[in-house]
Amino acid sequence: MLNLHEKYKRYKYRLDDGWDIAVKENPKDLPYYVTILCRFGEISLCDDEVLYVLAKNHKSIVTKLKTIENAEIFCEGDDEIVFYIDLDCIKNVFRILKPLLNKKESEKVKARFNTKQVRI
């Protein structure tokens, strides 16, 4: 089973409510309580091979997510839309939703840009 937090440590994440009680009962359930925070939504595991993708209901974001192979719309609201997408397509989802970097990673990126010389 994929643990989103372990594999993608560079991104900000949130542990959903009730994770501490559920994990005490069954430690293997932890990956289901991790949510990766993104600029245009959030990503979590629904099943061993399926992602639960909550995206802002923005026309261009929804259109791009619909083009992903085997993407299914689960629920649509005024502000958000929920997709079930195969785990194999996680990199495509990352490209569209733009995961937020955790503090250490964002500092590394800033440092890298600050060391480059800019020609005017």
C-alpha positions in Angstrom: 0.0 0.0 0.0 1.2 3.5 -0.9 1.7 5.9 2.0 1.4 9.4 0.4 3.3 11.0 3.3 6.3 8.6 3.1 6.6 8.7 -0.7 6.0 12.4 -1.2 7.6 14.0 1.8 8.3 17.3 -0.1 4.6 18.2 -0.1 2.4 19.7 2.6 0.0 17.2 4.1 -2.8 17.0 6.7 -3.9 14.1 8.8 -7.7 13.8 8.8 -9.8 13.9 11.9 -9.9 10.7 13.9 -6.6 9.4 12.6 -5.1 8.9 16.0 -7.9 6.7 17.3 -8.1 4.6 14.1 -4.4 4.1 13.8 -4.2 2.8 17.4 -6.7 0.2 16.5 -5.1 -0.7 13.2 -1.8 0.9 12.3 -2.0 -0.2 8.7 -4.9 2.4 8.2 -2.6 5.4 8.5 -2.2 6.0 4.7 -6.0 6.5 4.4 -5.8 9.5 6.8 -3.1 11.4 4.9 -4.2 14.2 2.6 -1.8 16.1 0.3 -2.7 19.8 0.1 -2.6 21.4 -3.3 -3.1 24.9 -4.8 -6.3 23.7 -6.6 -7.6 21.0 -4.3 -6.4 18.0 -2.3 -5.4 14.4 -2.9 -5.9 11.3 -0.6 -6.2 7.6 -1.0 -9.6 6.0 -1.4 -8.4 2.5 -1.9 -5.1 0.7 -2.6 -5.3 1.7 -6.2 -7.6 4.6 -6.3 -7.1 8.3 -5.5 -9.8 10.5 -4.0 -9.2 13.9 -5.7 -11.1 17.0 -4.4 -10.6 19.8 -6.9 -11.8 23.4 -7.1 -14.7 23.6 -9.6 -12.7 25.8 -12.0 -13.4 25.1 -15.7 -9.8 24.6 -16.8 -8.9 22.3 -13.8 -12.0 20.2 -14.3 -11.4 19.9 -18.0 -7.8 18.7 -17.5 -8.8 16.2 -14.8 -11.5 14.8 -17.1 -8.8 14.1 -19.8 -7.0 11.7 -17.4 -7.6 8.1 -18.3 -10.2 6.3 -16.1 -11.1 9.5 -14.2 -14.6 9.2 -12.8 -16.6 12.1 -11.3 -18.0 11.0 -8.0 -19.7 14.2 -6.8 -20.2 17.8 -8.1 -20.9 20.8 -6.0 -20.9 24.6 -6.6 -17.3 25.1 -5.5 -15.7 21.7 -5.6 -15.8 18.5 -7.7 -14.7 15.0 -6.5 -13.0 12.5 -8.8 -11.9 8.9 -8.4 -8.6 8.5 -10.4 -6.3 5.5 -10.7 -3.2 5.6 -8.5 -1.0 5.2 -11.6 -2.0 8.7 -12.8 -0.8 10.5 -9.6 1.9 12.4 -11.4 -0.7 13.8 -13.9 -2.9 14.8 -11.0 0.1 16.5 -9.3 0.8 18.5 -12.5 -2.8 19.8 -12.6 -3.5 20.4 -8.9 0.0 21.8 -8.0 0.8 20.3 -4.5 2.1 22.8 -2.0 5.7 22.4 -0.9 6.5 21.9 2.8 8.6 24.6 4.4 12.0 22.9 4.0 11.4 22.3 0.3 10.2 25.8 -0.4 13.3 27.2 1.4 15.5 25.0 -0.8 13.8 26.3 -3.9 14.1 29.9 -2.8 17.8 29.5 -2.0 18.4 27.9 -5.5 16.7 30.9 -7.2 18.6 33.4 -5.0 22.0 32.0 -5.9 21.4 32.3 -9.7 22.8 35.5 -11.2 20.3 37.5 -13.1 21.4 39.4 -16.2 19.7 42.6 -17.1 
